Amino acid sequence: MKFETRAIHLGNHITDNTGSVVQPITLSTTFEHGNEANLLYTRAGNPNRLALEELIASLEQGVDAAAFSSGNAAGTAVFQALEPGSHIIAPDDMYHGLHNSMTILFKGIHEVSFVDMSNLEEVKAAIRSNTRLIWVETPSNPLLKITDIRKVAEIAHEQKAILACDNTFATPVFQNPLLLGADIVMHSSTKYFGGHSDILGGALVTKEKNDFWTKIRTIQRVGGAVPSPTDCYWLGRSIKSLAYRMKGHAEHAMVLADYFLSHPKVERVYYPGLKNHPGHEIASSQMSGFGGVVSIQVKGGAAAADKLISELHLFANATSLGGIESLIERRAAVEGPETLTPQNLIRVSVGLEHTEDLLTDLDQAFAKI
Ligand SMILES: *Cc1c(COP(=O)(O)O)cnc(C)c1O
């Protein structure tokens, strides 16, 4: 079955006898011994979480998925599953929450090198005898840098290291890292999977059920950072429309990227769908669409960027991305003093409002800076 069909039908196991068309939410935290579904206790397994995991595994073309209570919990589980003393190679512009996980929680436990993942020579040069994990995030946040997943997979596997890919920005609608050589895919379901800025969640998907995956499952069950049955239900519901939302986000992002490109008050535009983007060719070879996030640098520095944001009505000034409503944010202000992000950089999560309304709003705000 095609992606759109699987997104709607997979995992939808009707667990009552009322003739329901959608699977009900099973709130019970415990289950009677000897039940047919072999359920024990909801931290170890719940019908709604199992349904969500079956769905996400299929959409990412993996053999199994594990749902977590946030994207950060999912990513952290991967770092935790490594033997202590492992060396990790991660992108220098890694999502800051997972950068924090690595540098705060695993300080003194693992070694980490942050490199420019779009430069393969830098990745190769960072390899050490104890390198066990290479982490990629493509497109990256917020510079939309593109990493060649196939090439980095070769480097990782030569070293017998695991390649994990944060696929939050692309989603499985546009990119399937497991088919490009990655071993593990990570998602913040809070973003496009949820799609309506109202659910926190995360997921890992594996290409193989191996020892590493068994460890991830143990961390999920014993560590206990699992989503509630209700959150799993709403996530599954949102994913049913993921393909159509992503097509809309990408189409709208391209319209805004073109608009920014020709705007005299914009210094630079970052969108992998643009031919002048340094990663455009690689993006075209591994993605079937370029996603819904566009970043720009505004002329006039941080002050002009802040003024533009404050004059917009349809774009909420807020962290996060992937919702149907457009969001905008000056990233350096959020990432703190050590960030490499340019001070005048604005990230736009392009929503599904009509593009004419979005452009009208941008026109009036640009006129005021
Ligand atoms: C938001 C995000 C995360 C973290 O996810 P949470 O659900 O907020 O914990 C990880 N990676 C990327 C690329 C993200 O955008």
The ligand as a Gaussian input file, in Angstrom:
#p B3LYP/6-31G(d) Opt

LIG

0 1
 C       12.023000      19.791000      18.476000
 C       13.138000      18.983000      17.975000
 C       13.736000      17.991000      18.762000
 C       13.328000      17.721000      20.205000
 O       12.009000      17.317000      20.301000
 P       11.044000      17.609000      21.578000
 O        9.808000      16.896000      21.182000
 O       10.910000      19.079000      21.700000
 O       11.710000      17.016000      22.761000
 C       14.758000      17.249000      18.199000
 N       15.203000      17.484000      16.942000
 C       14.651000      18.429000      16.164000
 C       15.174000      18.635000      14.798000
 C       13.606000      19.214000      16.642000
 O       13.094000      20.177000      15.873000

